[in-house]
Amino acid sequence: MEEHIQLDPLDHRPNNLLLLGLWLRASFIGAAFVVAGFASLIDPPQGVSFLNALTCVLAGGTVAWVAWQKMVALLDRIDEDEPAESGRDDGSKMPPSARASASS
C-alpha cells in the first residue's frame, strides 16, 4: 500500500519564509537607495538636486531600517514556533565551536 503524507493546511512556516525573503529584499533595496543618494550627494549628476539626493538617503534608510526590524521580529517568531528538542543527544560533550570539521 502507498503511504501518503498528510500536510497540515494551517502550517505557517512556508508563509513565514516567504515573508522573510521579501523583507530581506526590501532591506537590500533600501540600502541601495541610500548608496545611490550618497553617490548623488558626492558627485551630483545633471538634474539631481541636493534635496532629491537627501530624500533618497533618508527614504532608503527608513525602508532598510523598517525591513531589518521586521526581519528580526519574524525570525524571533519563527524560532519561538519551533518545538524544542529536549531529548536530543548528539553524542558529543564538546562545545559546538570545538566540533568544527577539520576541513574548514
FENMO-V657993 format. One record per backbone hydrogen bond with DSSP energy under -1.0 kcal/mol. CO is the residue of the C=O (numbers start at 1). NH is the residue of the N-H. If there is no record, write none. Layout:
co,nh
CO,NH
CO,NH
This chain:
co,nh
8,11
12,16
13,17
14,18
15,19
16,20
17,21
18,22
19,23
20,24
21,25
22,26
23,27
24,28
25,29
26,30
27,31
28,32
29,33
30,34
31,35
32,36
33,37
34,38
35,39
36,40
37,41
38,42
39,43
45,48
49,53
50,54
51,55
52,56
53,57
54,58
55,59
56,60
57,61
58,62
59,63
60,64
61,65
62,66
63,67
64,68
65,69
66,70
67,71
68,72
69,73
70,74
71,75
72,76
73,77
74,78
75,79
76,80
77,81
78,82
84,86
95,98
